[in-house]
Amino acid sequence: MTMHCDRHLVEVDLRAIPAYRFDVVIVGGGVAGDAAAITAANEGKTVAVVAKSSLSNSNTNMAQGGMAAVMTSGDSFESHINDTIAVGMGLCDPAVVKQVVTGGPEAIEHLLALGAEFDKTPDGELDCSREGGHRHARVVHANGDATGREIQRVLTNAVTGHDLITTFSNTFALDIVTVGGEAYGVVAKASSGNLVLFSSPNIILATGGGGQLYRETTNPTIATADGVAMAFRAGATIRDPEFFQFHPTCLYIAGAARVLISEILRGHGGVLRDRYGKRFMHNAHPDAELAPRDVVSRAVFRQMIATKDTNVYLDLSDVDGDPHAMFPGISKICGFFGIDIARNPVPVRPGAHYMIGGIHVDKEARTSIPGVWAVGECASSGLHGANRMGSNSLLEGMVLGRTAGISVASGDSDRHRHRPERILRRKLDEAPQGIELGISDLVYSLKSLMWREVGLEREEKTLTEAQEHLSFWFDAVMRLAPAEARAWELVNMLTVANLATMGAKERRESRGVHYRTDYPELEAPTHTIISPCEMADHCVEGAVTRVSSENTLTYG
């Protein structure tokens, strides 16, 4: 199986656009990008942080549950490592898991030093909660259910207040410019509407996830998998794109945007019931509501089908406290729709939540492109394996973001670089009169297709149909897409949707978040690797291979 696409989203003469020179260019302003920026700047490097929207509009800002770290006397690194590996279903890299888990306490202390205000017990200790997959209460949180917002607040303040960091909000990064296979810079559309070049030998992609590939998602509208698509076009190796985690509990109000109902509510005693008031999770897993997310999501999905309902219900009547005081953010949102979370069951259903696969990186966050790093949700670091454990994502962003910042700062930022081609080429067709690309219609069709055919449950026939539709749409969009942000997002979404479908079709087993109804059993643990190679006439082609989970990546 292969796919190919144009090397660049736009055709541009690099001599005709402004160029800004920095030691490091970071694309993305969430926890991973900000942690990398602060670390590199503290080492004396000039840093540009390029964000597609405002600096606070990120998946990080929307994270509710918390950040997992070993902070209590009854817990241990060994326990957190074992829990993470068990949930990852044979595809975690144990060395990376150890690196991230043991870096947790220092990451928490770093956030506290920046002014983070985490919830505490009456005796002044950090108040840690338990979530699915965790054997101990190790989830540090803020304001009950607004941890991401607090972390984003202190990191944004630190980034904007640093003398060596320059921020560029509302700036759409389009493509990585390479020369001889090495990083040269990033072409972007600035907030002014003009194309610019951020010139740097060191680029860190921290663009977050791609939940917008699916009709039902907890992610913000900016989560269109831009970083993975950019990296693929530039020649980076992509790993396990079929692994996409679905959160089991999104608030379901017909016609309204989906809102995450954090796992922390189930950690405090919330239970799932169907339309008849019957609990069902104890039949699906010994840990019931605290089972790993893939198990809970599929159980919810199947109960919806069995009861012919659009959702199930989260019952908080027996939580260990006042849910309004414990979860003020969720209480406010539900209250807006007339739901009293202390008395009324909350309608929930699964939604796309976290992109586990992504750009393949080593333990220092290097990609296969010299001079390009990737951190956070857009990267496949080896931490999560086939299923992410709750609250390990903010932890990964902090620890590996700082690792990338150190790695970049210790490299040679002044190495000799050849100039790129004067013109970055893009092949475009002139549409026949009367033919116009319906971007909104295609986006809706893509999201619906992915939800139906590359969603919680998959099988060969529908994956083949999805691949045919995606390939057809991708070809049309690449030939006809106008030079505007929504069209560029659609190209990126279609690129990663194609990669995910290729991986899902090739993985003929069920593992973690990837469930094949026609192949329900586990096979030997392997990774899906999609390795692009540059072709003639400014195109890129990628082919799928499978490698043993014991194979490790070493770059640099």
Secondary structure, 3 states (H helix, E strand, C coil): CEEEEECCCCCEEHHHCCEEECCEEEECCCHHHHHHHHHHHHCCCCEEEECCCCCCCCHHHHCCCCEECCCCCCCCHHHHHHHHHHHCCCCCCHHHHHHHHHCHHHHHHHHHHCCCCCCECCCCCECEECCCCCCCCCEECCCCCCHHHHHHHHHHHHHHCCCCEEEECCCEEEEEEEECCEEEEEEEECCCCCEEEEECCCEEECCCCCHHHCCCECCCCCCCCHHHHHHHHHCCCEECCCCEEEEEEEECCCCCCCEECCCHHHHCCCEEECCCCCECHHHCCCCHHHCCHHHHHHHHHHHHHHCCCCCEEEECCCCCCCHHHHCHHHHHHHHHCCCCCCCCCEEEEEEEEEECCEEECCCCCECCCCCEEECHHHEECCCCCCCCCCCHHHHHHHHHHHHHHHHHHHCCCCCCCCCCCCEECCCCCCCCCCCCCCHHHHHHHHHHHHHHHCCCCECHHHHHHHHHHHHHHHHHHHHHCCCCHHHHHHHHHHHHHHHHHHHHHHCCCCECCECECCECCCCCCEEEEEEEEECCCCEEEEEEEEEECCCCCCCC
